[in-house]
Amino acid sequence: MEPAASLWEFLKEPKIAYFSMEIGVQNGMHTYSGGLGVLAGDTIRSAADLKIPLLAVTLLCKKGYFEQKLDAEGSQTEAPAPWQPERFMKPLPERVHVELEGRQVAIRCWLYIQQSVTGGKVPILFLDTDMPENSAEDRDITSFLYGGDDKYRLKQEAVLGIGGVRMLRKLGFEIKKYHMNEGHASLLTIELLIEYRRDIEAVWDEDLIWDVERVKDLCVFTTHTPVEAGHDKFSYELIKQVLGEMIPFRVLKKLGGQEKLNMTHLALNLTEYVNGVAKKHKEVSMRMFPGYEFSSITNGVHSFTWTCDSMKKVFDKYMPGWANEPELFVRVGRVPEEELWEAHMAAKKLLIDYVNGRTGIGMDYETLTIGFARRATAYKRGDLLFRDIERLARVASGKVQIIYAGKAHPRDIPGKLVIKHVFECIKKLAGRVKIVYLPNYDMDLALKMVSGVDLWMNTPQRPREASGTSGMKAAHNGVMNFSVLDGWWIEGHIEGYTGWAIGPAPSEEMDTPPAARDEQDAEDLYMKLEEIIIPMFYGNRRTWIKMMQNAIGKNAYYFNTNRMMLRYVTEAYIK
């Protein structure tokens, strides 16, 4: 089928246009870096399952995010991670242009169609500047995800936001709503302002030209980060150099900030519906951006994608239809305890065999196995477990084995130092506690880990975890969480029932200094491991399995993208 013919079926009705800098479609397509992109992929999969009239716009990123290389000391270096788009999708013939640094940069797109067993389909448009008519510099704009400096990032965001809207027009789509998944796509609001500029004589008040209310009514914005540094800001000098004066700077500064163009402020000022990704994140966001109204639709994960094969077989047997109706997880009590445990042990064997094949460390199937895998950055405290190495050795020796994974952003020096510190601690504990750090954490490795470990650990500094979705994936496989009460875990946690908390309740005051908080959290971590978790795992397997059922029946039941997308439809899209 020709690409144009493939596209035709999607032009018959108005669409929700979902813009995301990264989308994790499948492992061989290196178009994601971590949680944000994987969530975007899960969002699209559920939209296809539910037959929501949605399309997605993103960047192609032919050289990927990066391939992670770790030496014996844990020093991370990066290499390109190229992939071949033609293996997965087809380029469309249409071209649009965006002016960058005074040059007309040509943009094309590749069409990928996400299909569901329900018959639903979602087209994904991957924007690409790697064409002969562009200069070498401009061909490189869509090469690396989050690569380069501020200028490179601004060009990427212009291609995504401005180029994306122009491509949708060119292809003939009618768009009902523009959903910005994080602030990277915020420049689309400027393109819409220009498109819907009123044709009036407004010399006496130029602001009347810009139909802000119409643009706000078209836009939905989801913010994902409660960390100030995570919100993109660009100097107006750089904006002028790269984009020129698309709208008067006097107007742009009203919308995006006086000192710098803050992409989150730009989205907030031109969006009717603004969403945080957990109830706590809504509260944090309203403190960060006072004066704006936030809703909260807590994130989820795509149930079928993040359930391992052995669990799928059990769920199919006792809860048929679960993949498209995750609310059926409430019936998990139907699953016999021994079959649930056998399914878990099948997943654990796959993981342990993989780890031993990669590292030769000699982990075994019967030892309590803890998993920790996420972006390596300082606030996630990947090394909190090692705050008292000798205490950990006493608690864990012969009783616990630990699997780590996660990349640090190439420019995140503190994050890279966390990885090095973990490696140092692994060496100090050699012969006492088996610990590995697996390189190149991706979707395939993530599924092995969230289903194959016995316990999933997360230790962010509160309240800096907006949501967190890896723990939701673990819950889909009957793996309990042992985590700081932040993000989604505040909502999913029932102590001793769905898992365990690390540290104090979120309602307690946060006026203690960071070092004291680290001490408090580490103490609670060691205590619960030694006095509750390890004794239960080895001495009360039936209660452990009951908690596995609770994790599925209480957490997976709710924290899935089918529930999430139905709420977006009713609260954001059809307004």
PyMOL commands that set and color helices and strands:
alter all, ss='L'
color gray80, all
select helices_A, chain A and resi 3-11+35-49+85-87+136-139+150-171+183-185+188-195+206-209+212-218+228-230+236-243+249-256+263-269+279-288+309-318+326-334+337-359+378-380+384-386+389-396+413-428+443-452+470-476+489-492+514-539+541-556+561-573
alter helices_A, ss='H'
color red, helices_A
select strands_A, chain A and resi 15-20+54-59+67-70+76-79+90-91+96-100+103-115+121-128+175-181+219-222+233-235+260-262+273-276+295-296+368-373+400-405+434-438+455-458+480-484+499-502
alter strands_A, ss='S'
color yellow, strands_A
deselect
rebuild
show_as cartoon
